[in-house]
Amino acid sequence: MSSTSATTAPVHPSSQLMDSVQSFLNRPHKHLIGGEWVDAASGQTFDVIDPATEQVIAQVARGNEADIN
């Protein structure tokens, strides 16, 4: 599992995914806190790996104590 900065790293495109699914996976994924979508307080993200291909398919906000306090 790798962490990245707030910038979005390239996500491996899969020809097996519908365009709408690929579009969803390619956009930033944030925390839903207090009814609002927000980045992690640290700005860090982590990769979501497709177990079938071992490719990065998305990145999501990496939460820590600062995000819940």
C-alpha positions in Angstrom: 0.0 0.0 0.0 1.5 3.3 -1.0 0.6 6.8 0.1 0.6 9.8 -2.2 0.2 13.5 -1.9 -3.0 15.2 -2.6 -2.3 15.1 -6.4 -3.9 12.3 -8.3 -1.6 9.6 -9.5 -2.4 7.8 -12.8 -4.9 5.0 -12.4 -4.5 2.0 -14.6 -7.3 2.0 -17.3 -9.1 -1.3 -17.7 -10.7 -2.1 -21.0 -13.1 -4.4 -19.0 -14.8 -1.5 -17.2 -17.6 0.6 -18.5 -16.8 4.2 -19.2 -19.0 5.4 -16.3 -17.2 3.1 -13.9 -13.8 4.2 -15.1 -14.9 7.8 -14.8 -16.0 7.2 -11.2 -12.7 5.5 -10.3 -10.6 8.2 -11.8 -12.0 11.1 -9.8 -10.8 11.9 -6.2 -12.4 10.0 -3.4 -12.8 12.0 -0.2 -14.2 11.6 3.3 -17.9 12.4 4.0 -17.7 14.4 7.2 -20.5 16.5 8.5 -22.4 16.1 5.3 -19.5 17.4 3.2 -17.0 15.6 1.0 -13.5 16.7 2.2 -9.9 15.7 1.7 -8.0 14.0 4.4 -6.5 16.6 6.9 -3.1 15.4 6.0 -3.8 15.6 2.2 -2.6 12.0 1.9 -4.3 9.3 -0.1 -3.8 5.5 -0.6 -4.2 3.3 -3.6 -7.0 0.8 -4.1 -5.7 -2.3 -5.8 -7.7 -4.5 -8.1 -6.9 -8.0 -6.8 -7.4 -9.6 -10.2 -4.9 -7.4 -12.0 -2.9 -6.0 -9.1 -3.2 -2.6 -10.7 -4.2 0.7 -9.0 -7.8 1.3 -9.8 -8.5 4.3 -7.5 -7.1 6.5 -4.8 -9.0 7.4 -1.6 -8.3 9.9 1.2 -6.1 8.4 4.0 -7.8 9.3 7.3 -6.1 9.7 10.6 -6.8 11.2 14.1 -7.1 14.7 12.7 -10.0 13.7 10.5 -12.1 12.4 13.4 -11.3 15.0 16.1 
